Amino acid sequence: MNSMNLADGPHRTVTADSAQTDTSFQVVVLSGPSGSGKTTIIKRLLGTTPVPLMMSISATTRPPRQNEVDGQHYHFLSPEDFERYRQNDEFLECAEVHKTGYWYGTLRSELDRIRSAGAWALVEVDVEGALNIMKQYPEALTIFLQTPSVDEYENRLRARGTESEELIQRRLQTARRELEFADCYRFRVVNDDLDRAVQEICEILANRQAELHA
C-alpha cells in the first residue's frame, strides 16, 4: 500500500476502533475525487438500494450553505466543539480538508445510530479517511468512484461554477493523488454513465448481502 504525503494532503487524525465483527452490520465506504459524481450517485443509491442502507452524516466546522439543515446535511459544529469531540476520541476519522481551515469528520455515534436501526452505514469520505476506516473496519465494503479521465474531473469542476481557480487547482492536485490509492479499495466503479454506475454499486451491495447469508 502506498504512503500518502500528509504534508500535501489533508491533515487527518487516526483513531482506534473495534473491528467489524457484527456480520449483520456493514460499513460501506464510498470515496472519489471531487467531480466524480459522489453526491448524485448517493442520492440515487439511497433510493434504489437492495440492502438496508443509511447515510452517515458527517460533522464539519464550516458554516451551513443556503438550504443546508443541521443534522440532515451535516452536523455543523463550532471549532471549539469539534476539537472537544476530537480530544474525546469521538471521531472515527477527521481532517482539515483542502487547506480551507474547515474540519470534517465521521462521528462514532453516527455508526452506532445506524447499527441500532438495523441498517448498513454508508460513509462518504476522502481517501485518507477511507484508509483509516479500513484499519478499524477491515471487513468494510470499500468502493472507489472515478471518472474516465483526469480531464473529465476538471470539466465537471469548472461546470459547477462555484469555486475559485485556486480551489479548482487544489482539488485537481488532490484528485491525482487520490487516484494512486484506487487499488486499495475492494471495488472501482467508473462513473461514465449514471444509471450503469448506480446499478453496478447495487450489484456489489446485493452480492455482499448474499455472501453474508450464504
N, C-alpha and C positions, 0 to 999 in steps of 0.2 A: 504494500500500500504506500502511495506517495505521501510525502510530508508537506503539508500546506505551510506557506510562509506567512505567519501571523502578522509580521510587520507590514505586509502589503494588504492582507485581507482583514476581515472583522476581528476585533479583539474579543474572544469568546471564553467564557468561564465554563470549565468542565466540572460537573458534579456527579457524585456516585448515586446509583440507584440499584434496586434489586433486579435480578434478571427476570425476563418474562417467562414465568413458569405456569401461569394460568392459561391453558390452551383455549379456553372459551373467550379470552380477551386477546385481541391482536392490536399491535401498533402498526399503522400504515403510514410510512413516511414518503412524502412527495416533495421532490426538490427539482430545481431547474433554474437556469439563468433568467434574469429579467427579460421579458419579451417572449418567453417560451409558451405562454398561454395558461399558466397555472390557475389563475383566478377563474377563467372561463371553463376550464376543464373541471375544476372543483364544483362549480355551480351545476354543471350538467351531471357530474358523477353523483352528487348527493341526491339528485332526483331520479336516478336510474340504477343505483347500486343494487347488486343482487345479495348483499350482506347487510346486516345492521351496522350502519356507519354514521358516526357523529364527528363533527369538526371540532378539533381542539382550538380554543380561542386564545390567541397569543396576547401577551401583555406588552405594552410599549410606553415609552416616556414621551413620544411625540404627541402634539395636540391633535384632537379629532379634526378630520376634514368635514366639509359640509355633508350633512345627512348620515354621518357615521354615529353609531349608537354604542355607548359604553356597555360592555358585557355581551354585545351582539357581534360587532365587527372586531373589536379589540377590548381588552381590559386596559383602560387608559389610567396610567399611574403617574404620580409625581416622581421626579428623580429621587427624592428622599425615600418614598415608599418602595420604589423599585430597588434601591440599594439595600434597604432593610430586608426585603424579601431575599435578595441575593445573599446577604450575610447570614440569613437564617436557613440557607440551603433549600429554599422553596422553589427553585427553578431546576427543571431537568436540564436546561441549557439556556444560555443567554449571551447576547453580544451587542456591541455597538456596531451598527451597520453602515457601510459606505462612508465612514468618517463624517457622518452628519451630526454627531453628538447625541443622536437618539438611540436608545437601547430597546431591544426586542428580546422576548424570552418565552419559553414554554413552562407554564406553572405545573408543578406536580399535581396540584389539586384538580387541574383540568382532566388529566388522565384518570384520577380517582372518580371524578364526576361521571365520566363516560363509562368506566368499568362498572360503576354502580347501576348505570342504566341498562347494562347488558349489551352494550354495543362495542364496536371496534373504534379505536381512536384514529382519526385522520389528522396527521400533523404536517402542515406545510412549513418547511424550514430550509435554510440555505445549506450548502454542502458541509460547512464546518459544523453546524449544529447537527446535521444528519449523522456525521461520523461519530459525534459524541453519543447520540442516541443509540447507534449501533453497538457501542461498547456496553451500554447499560441494558439494552434490549436486543440481544444477539439474534433473536428469532423474529425481529421486526421485518415486515414486508416493505422493502425499500424500492422506490420507483424514481428513476431519473427522467425528467421530461425535457426534451430538446427540440429545436427546430432543425430543418435540414442542413443549415449552414450558419456560420457566424454572421454573414451579410444579412441574413433574414432577421437575426436579433436586432441589428442596427435599424433595419427598415421598420420593424414593429415599434421600437423605442421612439423613433422620430415621428411615427404616425400618431403616437399618443398626444404629442404637442403640449405636454405638461411639465417637461423637465428641461433644465438648462443644458447647454452644450457640455459644461464641465461635468455635470452629473451623468450625462449620457456616456461620456468617455470613461468615467469611473465604472459604470455598470458594464460596459463592454470589456474593460480590463478584467473585471470580476468574472464575467461570463467565460472568457478564455481560460482563466484559472480554474473555474469550476468544471469545465469540460474535461479537464485532465483527471478528474475523480469519478467520472461517469461509470467506469468499470467496477467501482467499489459497491455499486448498487446491484441488487438482485435482478432488476429489470430496467431496460432502457426503452422508452417509448418516444418515437418521433412524431411530433405534432404538426404533420403536414396536411392533415385532414381531420377536422374536429370530431366528426362522427366516428371515424375509424379509431382515433386515439382513445376516445371515451370507451368504445366497445372493447378495445384491447385491454384497458385497465379493468373493466368489468370482468373480463375473462380471467385476468390474473387473480382478482379477488374471489371469483367463484371457484377457481381451481384450488386456491388455498383453503377455502371452506370445505371443499370435498376432501382434501388431504386430512384435515382435522377430524373429519367424521368417518374416515375410512376404517 
